[in-house]
Amino acid sequence: MREWSDSRLSWLALKMIPNLGNITYKHLVERFGDPASVFKAKLNSLLEVEGLRVETAKRILDSAWEGNPQDELMAIEKSGIRLITMSDSSYPKDLREIHDPPPLLYLRGNDIPSDRTIVAVVGSRNPSHYGVKVTEEICQALAQRNISVVSGMAKGIDSAAHRGCLRGRGFTIAVLGSGMDIIYPESNTNLFNHIAEKGSILTEFPLGTPPEAWNFPTRNRIISGLSKGVVVVEASKRSGSLITASLALDQGREVLAVPGSIESFKSTGTHLLIKQGARLVENADDIVQELGLNDHSPEQAAIDTKRALPFMEEDEKMIYDLLSDYPLHIDHITLHSKMDSAKVASLLTRLELKGIIMQLPGKMFVIS
């Protein structure tokens, strides 16, 4: 009979049994108390567990796992990663309650605070300037309300969500679709390190797992499972973010969506969610209200107040008022301002120097 020197080894070993899914793993632990006891069970007792196939039960009896649990644990510790099991007090409570919680979590950074509300923010990997700006503003405001933000550290909206939360000095959680030792995308290495310092990075995938496409829907159930609600920003009808929204509904979470331009393909998915009953979100207050969280104090209201604009001459103000979060071409601005093009170009330059607008490629302008 095998004795385990470290309980984490038994959790790893059971996870390394081929064809043993998370739901059956959960049933085994519920039936026998812990993985070490599972390995001591008789075949007949194992086969009483719902969903466990004969071949898999025999592999458990034979300790026929893929790889070496001891080597995996040594690699985890050498990498400065912590292994969190469902029996640990630091395992997130809301995640433990979903239908198919991961038995193990690889964690880098800080424990997820048990007293924090967590909101998921996800969206397009190729967002517009508007999508990035709105995401960063909302997540910064959530952080200032002591609400944590979870996302997937992908390019685009996910990265903007993490950045906004960090900017608000909040706690952000990145859930990876790869092993902890593989940063994807590589361009997010600095963001990865910043999150590890100020927040948490989680994955259920073993070290060395590449960011294969099929890992991300699996990853998404953790994002929604950690949260009280999922906010979707800029997603097409075939976006993976809508998978996250669907998983959230299955888990009893709220789904919220930020509206976009009716002319943007990136807004078709979010508008579909709104048509189907998702709460329309314009700011952090909408999220706080929808999730039934405590409203912010008068002091917080001061934080939320839009930054004061610098003084503008009348013609500067006229140009500024034509702009928004959506990019406008200089020709459009000139047409609607009824000024000559040289003057409009001069006014736009002055507004840029004041830091209240910015120019995008193609002579497009937005409020900064």
C-alpha positions, 0 to 999 in steps of 0.5 A, spaced: 500 500 500 502 506 497 504 511 503 504 519 500 510 523 503 506 529 501 499 530 500 500 534 494 503 528 491 497 524 491 493 530 488 498 530 482 498 523 481 490 522 481 490 528 476 495 524 472 491 518 471 489 518 463 482 519 462 480 521 468 476 528 468 475 533 473 467 531 475 469 524 476 475 526 480 471 530 484 466 524 485 472 520 487 474 525 492 467 526 495 466 518 496 473 517 499 475 523 502 482 525 499 486 522 493 491 518 498 484 514 500 482 513 493 489 509 491 487 505 497 480 503 495 478 496 492 476 495 485 469 494 487 468 500 491 471 505 485 466 502 480 461 505 485 463 512 483 459 515 478 462 516 471 468 512 473 470 507 467 473 500 469 479 501 465 480 508 469 479 504 475 484 499 474 489 504 472 488 507 479 489 501 482 496 500 478 498 507 479 499 507 472 499 515 471 502 519 465 509 522 468 512 522 475 508 526 480 514 527 484 518 530 478 512 534 477 512 537 484 519 538 484 519 542 478 513 546 481 517 548 487 523 549 483 519 554 479 517 558 485 510 556 483 505 553 489 500 548 488 493 549 490 488 543 491 481 543 493 482 541 500 486 548 501 483 554 505 486 558 499 482 555 494 477 560 491 470 558 494 466 560 488 470 556 484 470 550 488 462 550 487 462 550 480 460 543 476 467 541 474 472 545 478 479 544 477 482 539 482 489 543 482 491 550 481 498 552 479 499 559 482 504 564 482 503 571 486 499 572 491 493 568 494 486 570 492 483 574 497 477 571 500 473 577 502 474 580 495 468 581 490 471 578 483 468 581 476 471 578 470 472 582 464 473 579 457 473 581 450 476 581 443 483 580 442 483 585 436 479 591 440 478 598 437 481 604 441 474 605 444 474 598 447 481 598 450 479 605 453 472 603 456 475 597 459 481 600 462 476 606 465 471 601 468 477 596 471 480 602 474 474 604 477 472 597 479 479 597 483 478 603 486 472 600 489 476 594 492 473 589 487 478 585 483 478 583 476 479 577 473 481 575 465 485 571 461 491 575 459 490 575 452 492 580 447 486 586 447 481 587 452 484 582 457 490 585 457 486 592 458 482 589 463 489 587 467 492 594 466 486 598 468 485 594 475 493 595 476 492 602 474 487 603 480 492 599 485 487 593 485 488 586 485 487 582 478 487 575 477 490 572 470 488 565 468 492 562 463 490 557 457 497 554 458 502 551 463 505 557 468 512 556 465 509 559 458 507 566 457 502 567 452 503 572 448 510 573 449 509 580 448 505 580 455 511 578 459 512 585 463 504 584 464 505 577 467 511 579 471 507 585 474 500 581 475 505 576 479 507 581 483 501 585 485 495 579 484 495 572 482 496 568 476 492 561 475 492 555 471 490 548 471 495 546 466 501 542 468 508 545 466 510 545 459 503 545 456 503 549 450 497 554 449 493 550 444 486 553 442 482 547 445 485 549 452 482 556 452 474 554 453 477 550 458 480 556 461 474 560 460 470 556 465 475 558 471 475 565 469 467 565 470 467 561 476 471 565 480 467 571 478 460 574 481 459 576 474 462 577 467 463 583 463 464 582 455 467 588 451 467 588 444 466 581 441 463 578 435 458 573 435 463 567 434 468 570 439 470 566 445 468 571 450 461 569 448 463 562 450 465 565 457 458 568 457 455 562 456 459 558 461 457 564 466 450 563 465 451 555 466 454 557 473 449 562 475 453 568 474 451 575 471 452 577 464 453 584 462 455 587 456 458 594 454 455 597 447 459 599 441 458 602 435 452 599 430 457 599 425 463 595 428 463 588 427 466 587 434 460 589 437 455 584 434 456 579 440 455 584 445 449 587 442 447 580 441 448 579 449 444 585 450 438 583 446 438 576 450 437 580 456 445 582 459 445 588 463 448 594 458 454 597 462 456 604 461 461 604 467 463 601 474 456 604 477 452 599 472 456 593 475 456 595 482 448 596 481 447 589 477 451 585 482 448 588 488 454 590 491 455 596 496 455 603 493 461 607 493 462 613 498 462 620 497 469 620 497 469 614 492 464 619 488 470 624 487 474 619 485 469 617 479 469 624 477 471 625 470 478 629 470 478 636 469 479 639 462 484 644 461 482 651 459 480 651 452 478 657 447 472 657 444 474 654 437 478 649 441 472 647 445 468 646 438 473 641 435 473 638 442 466 637 442 466 634 436 470 628 438 468 622 442 471 615 444 470 613 436 475 615 431 474 621 427 477 622 420 480 629 420 476 630 414 470 629 418 472 634 423 473 639 418 466 638 415 462 638 421 466 644 424 465 648 418 472 651 419 478 651 413 482 645 414 488 649 416 485 651 422 482 645 424 489 641 423 492 647 428 486 646 433 487 639 433 495 640 434 493 644 440 488 639 443 494 634 442 499 638 446 494 639 452 493 632 452 486 631 452 485 628 445 490 623 441 491 622 434 491 615 431 494 612 424 490 615 418 489 622 421 484 619 426 482 623 432 479 621 439 478 623 446 484 621 450 
